[in-house]
Amino acid sequence: MQKPSQDPDVADSAPNEPLLTAYDEQHVVTYMRLLQAEGEGADWREVARVVLHMDPEREPDRARRAYQSHLARAKWVTEKGRLLRGTGSK
């Protein structure tokens, strides 16, 4: 696995495949930030703005969908994909 970027741009929706993808590997930091923000009770709009680089005021539907899909993928990666558990297994 290559070293992930600290603040990569994101797609409008995260992958929804049953296997880890290159996108997942590139967005490990994004996923960790999303999970941390959720654990801290952060407002999704602020998270979308800061972590996903989307403006929830101008594009509320797009920002909300991106937030929800990336957060769901972050949870999948940690629960099923094992990317963040330190194995990096595919």
WOHUDA-V380982 format. One record per backbone hydrogen bond with DSSP energy under -1.0 kcal/mol. NH is the residue of the N-H (numbers start at 1). CO is the residue of the C=O. Records with the same first field share a line. If there is no record, write none. Layout:
BEGIN
NH->CO + CO
END
This chain:
BEGIN
25->21
26->22
27->23
31->27
32->28
33->29
34->30
35->31
36->32
37->33
38->34
39->35
40->36
41->38
42->37
47->43
48->44
49->45
50->46
51->47
52->47
54->48
59->55
63->59
64->60
65->61
66->62
67->63
68->64
69->65
70->66
71->67
72->68
73->69
74->70
75->71
76->72
77->73
78->74
79->75
80->76
81->76
82->77
88->82
END
